[in-house]
Amino acid sequence: MIVAAAQGESVSGELATNVATAARLLGQAADQGARLVLLPEAFLTGYDLAAFAGPLPSADDLDGGWLDPLRDAARAANAYVLVNTGLDRGDRRTLTTLLIRPDGDAVAAYDKQHVHDEERRYFTGGTDGTSVVVDGIELGVSVCYDGSFPEHARAAAEAGAHAYLNSAGWFAGSEHRRDLNYAARALENGIYVVFSGLAGRCGKFEFNGGSAVYDPEGRPLARLGDEEGVAVAELDPELVATTRATITTGADRLSDLGGRLRL
């Protein structure tokens, strides 16, 4: 299956503009054969504190017209789309990844579990993990800070995921940690990692892009700089099985390391 990690600049609070940008990026990915397209964190609302504090799309209005350009693009491309947004759930606000299927149906698939720093002023963390199955390939879903915790990707891998998808926004200056982080999650678990990052400026934040697809040994198959675009690569479940059979750290991990001696 061909996947694409799309990246671009999101405009604070401009929902219609950001939906249109997402639809355009989906079109670019579809031109390269992508069956699934991943977009960055908070892409629809913009990753900005003013946007987080303001009106957010409602979980009760996912069938509303505001998503139609992206829904139409998914139908035209016969592709699945995962795009993150600040979401109003009535009793709480979450950073939620929406799944838009090729028939245009949209569901709130996953709420970011590890809410980071200033996000805690506005959002509540989710309680459950999510995997999406496309054409028989299982994909674990995560958002930004989730991917900094090895156990989050491990839980997806142990549940059967062939790939770990991470929508994110890394601040300028974090390039070394960004690239090392995703390569490590791939190598630790013997799975693909697909990372989609914000680029450009949104509010007070400057983002560094770097969207990429990593193979099960942590090698980048496709990678972007800080430009708008799509990183496209093919996922092969057989390579996941072969890698796990060859590099057996996942299977060999001890469930209990016992006590600790201090000498």
C-alpha positions, -999 to 999 in steps of 0.1 A, spaced: 0 0 0 13 35 -9 10 61 19 18 98 19 29 121 48 17 155 37 30 188 52 22 224 48 14 256 66 -18 259 86 -34 293 92 -46 300 128 -83 298 131 -90 297 94 -109 264 91 -121 268 55 -86 277 43 -70 248 61 -96 223 48 -89 235 13 -51 232 18 -56 196 31 -77 188 0 -50 202 -23 -23 181 -5 -45 150 -8 -47 156 -45 -9 158 -48 -6 126 -29 -33 108 -50 -14 118 -81 15 96 -68 -8 67 -60 -14 72 -23 -41 51 -8 -38 68 26 -27 103 34 -16 116 68 -17 153 77 -1 172 106 -13 180 141 -40 205 146 -39 212 108 -76 221 105 -77 247 133 -41 257 132 -16 250 159 -19 283 178 -30 291 213 -55 317 200 -71 291 178 -72 266 207 -90 291 229 -115 301 203 -144 282 186 -135 247 175 -154 223 152 -179 202 169 -178 165 172 -215 166 165 -210 183 131 -186 160 113 -213 155 86 -215 193 82 -205 211 51 -173 225 65 -155 192 57 -170 188 22 -138 199 2 -118 172 20 -145 147 18 -149 153 -19 -112 150 -24 -111 116 -6 -139 103 -28 -121 115 -60 -89 99 -49 -105 68 -35 -82 74 -5 -83 74 33 -74 106 51 -62 111 86 -62 148 97 -59 162 132 -79 191 146 -89 207 178 -124 193 185 -152 205 208 -167 174 224 -192 193 245 -179 183 280 -142 186 269 -119 196 241 -95 172 225 -68 171 198 -85 146 176 -75 127 145 -104 124 120 -106 95 97 -122 103 63 -129 72 43 -130 69 5 -168 72 6 -166 105 24 -177 92 58 -159 110 86 -154 98 122 -134 110 152 -109 82 153 -84 91 180 -79 117 208 -42 126 215 -33 108 248 -1 127 258 -11 163 259 19 186 260 29 217 278 6 247 269 -19 223 253 -30 213 288 -47 247 292 -72 238 265 -73 201 259 -80 168 277 -60 137 268 -77 107 253 -80 73 271 -77 47 244 -54 38 215 -66 34 180 -56 13 150 -71 18 115 -71 -11 90 -68 -3 53 -66 -30 27 -56 -55 54 -27 -34 67 -31 -23 103 -20 13 112 -15 26 148 -26 62 152 -8 88 173 -4 125 176 29 144 182 40 139 219 25 104 219 54 94 197 80 104 223 69 75 245 83 42 233 54 23 250 29 40 228 43 27 196 50 -6 213 13 -10 222 4 -5 186 30 -30 174 19 -56 199 -17 -51 189 -7 -60 153 2 -27 137 24 -28 106 30 9 108 28 37 134 13 70 121 22 103 139 7 137 131 28 163 147 43 198 148 79 201 158 92 235 167 122 250 148 155 238 164 142 203 172 153 186 140 178 162 156 153 150 182 125 147 156 145 125 132 160 103 159 126 99 176 108 84 146 137 62 135 139 48 170 102 40 171 105 21 138 137 1 148 124 -7 183 93 -23 170 102 -36 135 74 -15 119 71 14 95 67 49 109 48 76 89 53 111 103 35 142 91 48 175 104 36 211 103 57 236 83 61 274 84 46 297 110 13 296 129 7 322 156 38 325 177 52 291 166 76 282 139 76 246 127 103 226 109 84 201 87 106 171 82 77 147 72 90 112 65 83 75 61 107 52 78 112 15 71 111 -12 99 148 -7 106 145 31 109 158 41 75 140 70 58 123 59 26 111 94 18 116 127 36 108 164 32 126 195 44 106 225 54 87 229 21 51 221 14 47 187 -2 41 150 3 65 122 13 54 90 -5 64 54 1 51 19 0 43 -2 30 50 -40 27 36 -62 55 60 -90 45 90 -68 52 76 -62 87 73 -99 93 108 -105 79 124 -77 100 107 -89 132 119 -125 125 155 -112 120 158 -85 146 140 -101 176 143 -74 202 106 -71 204 101 -108 211 131 -110 234 120 -81 257 116 -92 293 83 -85 309 99 -82 343 135 -70 350 133 -79 387 147 -57 414 179 -35 413 211 -40 432 230 -9 443 267 -17 449 
